[in-house]
Amino acid sequence: MALAARAGIPLDVMYDVVTHAAGNSWMFENRMQHVVDGDYTPRSAVDIFVKDLGLVADTAKALRFPLPLASTAVKYVHQRQ
C-alpha cells in the first residue's frame, strides 16, 4: 500500500484490485480496509508477530532453508528486547 501511495495510486483502488486478485488474503482484506479508511488503531499484538516470526525462522533453520529476511528480522527483534 505504501508503494501504491508513492506511485500515486489511490489506496481504495489498490485495495479493490488486490482483494479481487490472487494476492488477496484475509489479513490484507481486513487490515488494509482500516488503512484505506485512515484508521491506524493497532489491531493485533506485536508479541504475536514475534512468536510467528520465530516459528517460521525455527522451521526454516531445521529444514536448512534460507530465509534471510526472516532471519534478519528475528535478530533485529531480539536485539531490541
PyMOL CGO cylinders between C-alpha atoms (Angstrom):
from pymol import cmd
from pymol.cgo import CYLINDER

trace = [
    CYLINDER, 0.00, 0.00, 0.00, 2.88, 2.34, 0.72, 0.3, 1, 1, 1, 1, 1, 1,
    CYLINDER, 2.88, 2.34, 0.72, 4.30, 1.65, -2.74, 0.3, 1, 1, 1, 1, 1, 1,
    CYLINDER, 4.30, 1.65, -2.74, 0.88, 2.25, -4.30, 0.3, 1, 1, 1, 1, 1, 1,
    CYLINDER, 0.88, 2.25, -4.30, 0.58, 5.54, -2.43, 0.3, 1, 1, 1, 1, 1, 1,
    CYLINDER, 0.58, 5.54, -2.43, 4.04, 6.62, -3.57, 0.3, 1, 1, 1, 1, 1, 1,
    CYLINDER, 4.04, 6.62, -3.57, 3.10, 5.73, -7.15, 0.3, 1, 1, 1, 1, 1, 1,
    CYLINDER, 3.10, 5.73, -7.15, 0.03, 7.93, -6.90, 0.3, 1, 1, 1, 1, 1, 1,
    CYLINDER, 0.03, 7.93, -6.90, -2.45, 5.06, -6.96, 0.3, 1, 1, 1, 1, 1, 1,
    CYLINDER, -2.45, 5.06, -6.96, -5.46, 5.83, -4.76, 0.3, 1, 1, 1, 1, 1, 1,
    CYLINDER, -5.46, 5.83, -4.76, -5.50, 3.41, -1.82, 0.3, 1, 1, 1, 1, 1, 1,
    CYLINDER, -5.50, 3.41, -1.82, -9.13, 2.48, -2.35, 0.3, 1, 1, 1, 1, 1, 1,
    CYLINDER, -9.13, 2.48, -2.35, -8.34, 1.49, -5.95, 0.3, 1, 1, 1, 1, 1, 1,
    CYLINDER, -8.34, 1.49, -5.95, -5.34, -0.59, -4.88, 0.3, 1, 1, 1, 1, 1, 1,
    CYLINDER, -5.34, -0.59, -4.88, -7.41, -2.25, -2.17, 0.3, 1, 1, 1, 1, 1, 1,
    CYLINDER, -7.41, -2.25, -2.17, -10.11, -3.14, -4.70, 0.3, 1, 1, 1, 1, 1, 1,
    CYLINDER, -10.11, -3.14, -4.70, -7.57, -4.58, -7.15, 0.3, 1, 1, 1, 1, 1, 1,
    CYLINDER, -7.57, -4.58, -7.15, -5.79, -6.73, -4.56, 0.3, 1, 1, 1, 1, 1, 1,
    CYLINDER, -5.79, -6.73, -4.56, -8.96, -8.01, -2.89, 0.3, 1, 1, 1, 1, 1, 1,
    CYLINDER, -8.96, -8.01, -2.89, -10.24, -9.21, -6.26, 0.3, 1, 1, 1, 1, 1, 1,
    CYLINDER, -10.24, -9.21, -6.26, -6.98, -10.88, -7.29, 0.3, 1, 1, 1, 1, 1, 1,
    CYLINDER, -6.98, -10.88, -7.29, -4.97, -13.96, -6.39, 0.3, 1, 1, 1, 1, 1, 1,
    CYLINDER, -4.97, -13.96, -6.39, -2.86, -11.87, -4.00, 0.3, 1, 1, 1, 1, 1, 1,
    CYLINDER, -2.86, -11.87, -4.00, -5.76, -11.36, -1.60, 0.3, 1, 1, 1, 1, 1, 1,
    CYLINDER, -5.76, -11.36, -1.60, -5.72, -12.71, 1.93, 0.3, 1, 1, 1, 1, 1, 1,
    CYLINDER, -5.72, -12.71, 1.93, -7.90, -12.35, 4.99, 0.3, 1, 1, 1, 1, 1, 1,
    CYLINDER, -7.90, -12.35, 4.99, -5.20, -10.26, 6.68, 0.3, 1, 1, 1, 1, 1, 1,
    CYLINDER, -5.20, -10.26, 6.68, -4.89, -7.87, 3.74, 0.3, 1, 1, 1, 1, 1, 1,
    CYLINDER, -4.89, -7.87, 3.74, -8.64, -7.54, 3.30, 0.3, 1, 1, 1, 1, 1, 1,
    CYLINDER, -8.64, -7.54, 3.30, -9.24, -6.95, 7.00, 0.3, 1, 1, 1, 1, 1, 1,
    CYLINDER, -9.24, -6.95, 7.00, -6.30, -4.74, 7.95, 0.3, 1, 1, 1, 1, 1, 1,
    CYLINDER, -6.30, -4.74, 7.95, -5.91, -2.70, 4.79, 0.3, 1, 1, 1, 1, 1, 1,
    CYLINDER, -5.91, -2.70, 4.79, -9.53, -1.58, 4.85, 0.3, 1, 1, 1, 1, 1, 1,
    CYLINDER, -9.53, -1.58, 4.85, -8.61, 0.29, 8.04, 0.3, 1, 1, 1, 1, 1, 1,
    CYLINDER, -8.61, 0.29, 8.04, -5.64, 1.91, 6.27, 0.3, 1, 1, 1, 1, 1, 1,
    CYLINDER, -5.64, 1.91, 6.27, -7.87, 2.96, 3.37, 0.3, 1, 1, 1, 1, 1, 1,
    CYLINDER, -7.87, 2.96, 3.37, -10.27, 4.46, 5.94, 0.3, 1, 1, 1, 1, 1, 1,
    CYLINDER, -10.27, 4.46, 5.94, -7.40, 6.32, 7.65, 0.3, 1, 1, 1, 1, 1, 1,
    CYLINDER, -7.40, 6.32, 7.65, -7.83, 4.30, 10.86, 0.3, 1, 1, 1, 1, 1, 1,
    CYLINDER, -7.83, 4.30, 10.86, -4.38, 3.35, 12.19, 0.3, 1, 1, 1, 1, 1, 1,
    CYLINDER, -4.38, 3.35, 12.19, -5.56, 1.91, 15.51, 0.3, 1, 1, 1, 1, 1, 1,
    CYLINDER, -5.56, 1.91, 15.51, -3.43, -1.14, 16.42, 0.3, 1, 1, 1, 1, 1, 1,
    CYLINDER, -3.43, -1.14, 16.42, -5.34, -4.33, 15.61, 0.3, 1, 1, 1, 1, 1, 1,
    CYLINDER, -5.34, -4.33, 15.61, -3.05, -7.04, 16.94, 0.3, 1, 1, 1, 1, 1, 1,
    CYLINDER, -3.05, -7.04, 16.94, -0.26, -7.50, 19.43, 0.3, 1, 1, 1, 1, 1, 1,
    CYLINDER, -0.26, -7.50, 19.43, 3.36, -7.28, 18.30, 0.3, 1, 1, 1, 1, 1, 1,
    CYLINDER, 3.36, -7.28, 18.30, 4.06, -10.28, 20.55, 0.3, 1, 1, 1, 1, 1, 1,
    CYLINDER, 4.06, -10.28, 20.55, 2.02, -12.50, 18.22, 0.3, 1, 1, 1, 1, 1, 1,
    CYLINDER, 2.02, -12.50, 18.22, 4.05, -11.34, 15.23, 0.3, 1, 1, 1, 1, 1, 1,
    CYLINDER, 4.05, -11.34, 15.23, 7.31, -12.02, 17.07, 0.3, 1, 1, 1, 1, 1, 1,
    CYLINDER, 7.31, -12.02, 17.07, 6.10, -15.51, 18.06, 0.3, 1, 1, 1, 1, 1, 1,
    CYLINDER, 6.10, -15.51, 18.06, 5.03, -16.35, 14.50, 0.3, 1, 1, 1, 1, 1, 1,
    CYLINDER, 5.03, -16.35, 14.50, 8.24, -14.99, 13.02, 0.3, 1, 1, 1, 1, 1, 1,
    CYLINDER, 8.24, -14.99, 13.02, 10.22, -17.14, 15.46, 0.3, 1, 1, 1, 1, 1, 1,
    CYLINDER, 10.22, -17.14, 15.46, 8.26, -20.24, 14.42, 0.3, 1, 1, 1, 1, 1, 1,
    CYLINDER, 8.26, -20.24, 14.42, 8.98, -19.53, 10.76, 0.3, 1, 1, 1, 1, 1, 1,
    CYLINDER, 8.98, -19.53, 10.76, 12.68, -18.96, 11.42, 0.3, 1, 1, 1, 1, 1, 1,
    CYLINDER, 12.68, -18.96, 11.42, 12.97, -22.10, 13.56, 0.3, 1, 1, 1, 1, 1, 1,
    CYLINDER, 12.97, -22.10, 13.56, 11.26, -24.24, 10.92, 0.3, 1, 1, 1, 1, 1, 1,
    CYLINDER, 11.26, -24.24, 10.92, 13.44, -22.84, 8.15, 0.3, 1, 1, 1, 1, 1, 1,
    CYLINDER, 13.44, -22.84, 8.15, 16.56, -23.48, 10.21, 0.3, 1, 1, 1, 1, 1, 1,
    CYLINDER, 16.56, -23.48, 10.21, 15.50, -27.07, 10.93, 0.3, 1, 1, 1, 1, 1, 1,
    CYLINDER, 15.50, -27.07, 10.93, 14.95, -27.63, 7.21, 0.3, 1, 1, 1, 1, 1, 1,
    CYLINDER, 14.95, -27.63, 7.21, 18.17, -25.82, 6.28, 0.3, 1, 1, 1, 1, 1, 1,
    CYLINDER, 18.17, -25.82, 6.28, 16.10, -23.49, 4.14, 0.3, 1, 1, 1, 1, 1, 1,
    CYLINDER, 16.10, -23.49, 4.14, 17.49, -19.96, 3.88, 0.3, 1, 1, 1, 1, 1, 1,
    CYLINDER, 17.49, -19.96, 3.88, 15.13, -17.15, 4.79, 0.3, 1, 1, 1, 1, 1, 1,
    CYLINDER, 15.13, -17.15, 4.79, 17.48, -14.18, 5.03, 0.3, 1, 1, 1, 1, 1, 1,
    CYLINDER, 17.48, -14.18, 5.03, 14.81, -11.53, 5.59, 0.3, 1, 1, 1, 1, 1, 1,
    CYLINDER, 14.81, -11.53, 5.59, 13.06, -13.53, 8.32, 0.3, 1, 1, 1, 1, 1, 1,
    CYLINDER, 13.06, -13.53, 8.32, 16.39, -14.32, 9.98, 0.3, 1, 1, 1, 1, 1, 1,
    CYLINDER, 16.39, -14.32, 9.98, 17.40, -10.67, 9.91, 0.3, 1, 1, 1, 1, 1, 1,
    CYLINDER, 17.40, -10.67, 9.91, 14.04, -9.62, 11.36, 0.3, 1, 1, 1, 1, 1, 1,
    CYLINDER, 14.04, -9.62, 11.36, 14.34, -12.17, 14.20, 0.3, 1, 1, 1, 1, 1, 1,
    CYLINDER, 14.34, -12.17, 14.20, 17.85, -10.92, 15.06, 0.3, 1, 1, 1, 1, 1, 1,
    CYLINDER, 17.85, -10.92, 15.06, 16.66, -7.31, 14.98, 0.3, 1, 1, 1, 1, 1, 1,
    CYLINDER, 16.66, -7.31, 14.98, 13.69, -8.03, 17.26, 0.3, 1, 1, 1, 1, 1, 1,
    CYLINDER, 13.69, -8.03, 17.26, 15.86, -9.89, 19.78, 0.3, 1, 1, 1, 1, 1, 1,
    CYLINDER, 15.86, -9.89, 19.78, 18.43, -7.06, 19.82, 0.3, 1, 1, 1, 1, 1, 1,
    CYLINDER, 18.43, -7.06, 19.82, 15.67, -4.55, 20.62, 0.3, 1, 1, 1, 1, 1, 1,
    CYLINDER, 15.67, -4.55, 20.62, 14.22, -6.53, 23.53, 0.3, 1, 1, 1, 1, 1, 1,
]
cmd.load_cgo(trace, "trace")
